[in-house]
Amino acid sequence: MECKSKSEARFAKLSLLSASEHRYPQSPDEARLESFNNLYADRDYVIEFDCPEYTSLCPVTGQPDFGHIVIRYVPDKLCVESKSLKLYLYSFRNSRTFHEEAVNTVLDAVVKACAPRRAEVVGHFRPRGGISINVKATYGDKIE
């Protein structure tokens, strides 16, 4: 039996970070967020992901929608791995969804993946028909 170092064991469950990984999920239901152990679970700190190239499809017309998603959370025992998040957000590209649904779906996925102390997802969506939409969904207390 081969002994793994603490570092190797810590990342053993991360399957998407491999440089050769090229599977793109076709929908958010097919995608998965991966997590790793938080070495600083004894303190509060904020992790922020800034995703300015979000795309999805209008659920009615099928036309593309463009947005900017910002995810902020205070981790507890786990942290979200960023490549899995990139692939997860990419999975919305061919998905028909309202902006409000997308933001809440992303928040639910983050909460499920890492059970943070607090989290928020904000979506700033480009105008269509002269109206832009901004959506914010939160989990737990407000993040300062």
N, C-alpha and C positions, 0 to 999 in steps of 0.2 A: 504494500500500500504506500502510495506516494504522499509525503507530508507537504501541505501547502503553507506558505508563509501567511501571516495575518493579512497582508495586503492582497495576496491572491485569493484568499478565502472571502475577503470583503467584497470582491468584485465578481465572484464566481457566478452569480445569478444574472449578470449583465450580458445578454446575448446580442444586443443590437449595436454595441459600441465597436465591434470588430470592423476594421478598415475594409474588409471584403463584403460587408453586409450591404446588399442592394435591393432587398425586398421592400417595395413601397406598398403600404396597406391601401386598399381601395375605398375604405370607409372608416369612420371613427370606431364603429363596432368591431372591425377587424384589427384595428391598431391596438397597441398596448404601451402603457408607460411603465418604464422600469425604474427601480429605486436602488439606492445603496445606503449603507449605515452612515448616520450622522455622527461624526467624531466629537461634535460640540453640542450634544443634546442637553448639556447642563446649563446652556445659556440661550437667550433669545437673540436671534439675528434674522435679518430679512434677506431672502433670495429673490432676485427679480430677473425674469426672462422678458426680453423685449423682442417681439416678433412682428416686424413691420411689413411682411409680405404675405399675410394671410389671404387666402382666397377660398371661396365656396360658390355655390350656385343658388340663385333665387329659386325657392321651392315652387313658385308658380310659373315663371317664364323660362327658367333654366339658364338665364343669362348670368354671366360671372359677377360676383360681388367681391370687392377688395376691402381689406381692413388692416388694422394695426392692433394686435393683441398684446397686452401687458399682463403678465402673471406675477404676482407677488405673494410670498408666503413665509411664515415663520415655521421652520421645520421642527419636528419633535425627534423621533428616533430614526427617520429616514429622509433622504433627499431625492428629488426627481433627477434622473440622469438626462442630460440635455439632448443627446442624439435621439433618444426614444421620444422626447418631446417634439423635436423637429419632425420626425416621421409621423407622429400623432397629428400634429397640426397640418402637415401635408395631406393627410388622409381626408381632410375636409374639401380638398380641391374639386372633387367630383361629387360631392355630397350636396343634396338639396336641403337647405336649412334656413330658417329665419335667424337674424343676428342674435336675437334674445335667446333662442334655443342654443345656438353655438356657444355663446359665452357661458351659459349655465352647464352645458355638456362638458366644456373644458374644465370648469371648476369642479364638477363632480368627479372627473377623471383624476385630477390632481389630488383631491381628498382621498379617493379610493387608493391611489398609488402610494401615498406617503403619510396619510393621517396627520396633517400639519396641525400646529396649535391654532393658527389663523391663516386665512388665505383670501385673496381677491383676484378676480379676473376682470379686466377692463377691455372692451372692444370699441375702437373708434373706426367706424365704417365710412367709406367714401360715399359721397352723395349719389343718389339715383333719383331722377325726377326732381332735382333741386333740394332734396332733404338728406342730410347726413344723420346717422343714428349712432349714438354712444350708449353703451350698456355696461353696467358694473354689477357684478354678483359677488357676494361675500360669504365667508364661512368663519364663524367664530367672531371674536371681537375685532374692532377696527385696527388696522395696521397703521402705525404712525410713520 
